[in-house]
Amino acid sequence: MVRGKNDKVDAQRIAYYAFLHRHELKPVNLPSDCLLKIKNLFAFRDRLIKTQRGRPAASLKQTIKDLKATGPRRLLIS
């Protein structure tokens, strides 16, 4: 283990480790935009349900504010 840390040294160590183990890397398939939109909608739904179950009104206001900032049309229409 090496002591004494800073961001530059950490980045170099991570890059060196990744280089040494590059043969073990596997490509990652990122979820589609549609799937991400659905996940966001479910997350908002869960927050609204929790808010209805006795959470403070401020929490509901924040959830609605977040939903408006994200824009429901942007969530539903590509």
C-alpha positions, 0 to 999 in steps of 0.5 A: 500500500502506498501512502500520501495521496493526491489527485494527480498521483491517484490518476496516474496509478489508476491509469497504470493499473488499467493499462496493466489489466487492459486485456481483462477489460470488457465493453459495457453496453449502456442502456438506451435513451428510452430505457433511461427515460423509463427509469427516470419516470419510475424514480419520479413515481416512487418519489411521489408515492413516498411523498403521499405516504406522509412525507412533508409537503416540501418534499412533494414541492421539490419532486414537482420542481425536479420533474418540471426541470427535467421536462416531462416532454423530454422524458417521453419524447425523443 
